[in-house]
Amino acid sequence: MRRIRCQSRAPINAHRASTKLQLKSRSKFDVRSTSVEDEESQREIGWRRVAGRFNSLSI
């Protein structure tokens, strides 16, 4: 997954807002779901931070 994202940086920005909304709604409704989805979402957040740093550097 990470390699694919690395190659295409443009979609990350467009994707970020929608995933943030999804994470917010997920935390509200599915509090019990501490499964693979949760782990993946946390991984996504971490990757977003890294991507954000790269984007700020490139601008």
WOTAFEN-V110171 format. One record per pair of residues at least 12 apart in sequence whose ideal C-beta (glycine too) atoms are under 8 Angstrom apart, sorted by sequence separation. I is the first residue (numbers start at 1). J is the second residue. D is the distance in whole Angstrom. If there is no record, write none. Layout:
i=[I,I]
j=[J,J]
d=[D,D]
//
This chain:
i=[26,23,23,23,19,19,16,12,12,5,9,13,12,2,9,5,9]
j=[41,41,44,45,44,48,48,48,51,47,51,55,55,47,54,51,55]
d=[7,6,8,7,6,8,6,7,5,7,7,7,8,7,7,7,7]
//
